[in-house]
């Protein structure tokens, strides 16, 4: 098979499994990232706690990985823009995952504020990947203002419930030209494979790997699922039919 | 002495104290943090020449795990 690379911004990426680093213990980080085969990892920004000195997460992320800071904590476009600029000053490149979340119960993103923040940050030279509720019109608008990828949620963050928004994500995949990365809600390798079979460009995972009993083994399981789903998508999957179609010849020497 | 708010906490610091001096007093590696002084991002190359003034608000942030 020729190299199947994903182009985002100025980068060509071989691994279609993006990994969130939340809740992964630092000593395990490198192993998990390597087992997942991940090239894109997300990180968050927080105030330094002077009373609890801790090690630096960047020391635990393999060289060469693309670091994608998120804007978690932002409730408005203005806050997301501010966080993105602070993150870029941190010296990890110009990728940013925009998430604007005013709702604490379901952690659903505010698509309108996300669009505003994306438009501004693209002008400011960022490679913007936008976390969104799956809505075609918003996805097309994000594309129009220069988002490098759209990231519809499969189900609310951390719920592990799979592709509850499947029909809407399908439409976005069909209609958008920018990569569609399913972010949030994927709890099992089979969910990730399903997203890739549908034609998603990549998936972004965190909780399902980070909170597994054996997160290194789970990272590998997801890696295989993502690769498997992607290969199946490229191979062209068969349609479904209502009635049986024999796969063995029925020619009758028994007649 | 001057009073400065550092990550939401009042601190008393000597006059002409630089941000770089404050970071090293907190045992922080400047290359791992981003500093905002009164909501302005301060470029790392300027940390050792930026002095703090009475009433300044300083935010020191870093990356950590997130999805």
Interface residues (C-beta under 8 A of the other chain):
Chain A: X20 X21 X22 X23 X24 X26 X42 X43 X44 X45 X46 X47 X48 X49 X50 X53 X54 X56 X57 X58 X67 X69 X70 X72 X85 X86 X87 X89 X90 X91 X92 X157 X184 X204 X206 X207
Chain B: X6 X7 X8 X9 X26 X27 X28 X29 X31 X32 X33 X34 X36 X41 X43 X44 X59 X60 X61 X62 X63 X64 X65 X66 X67
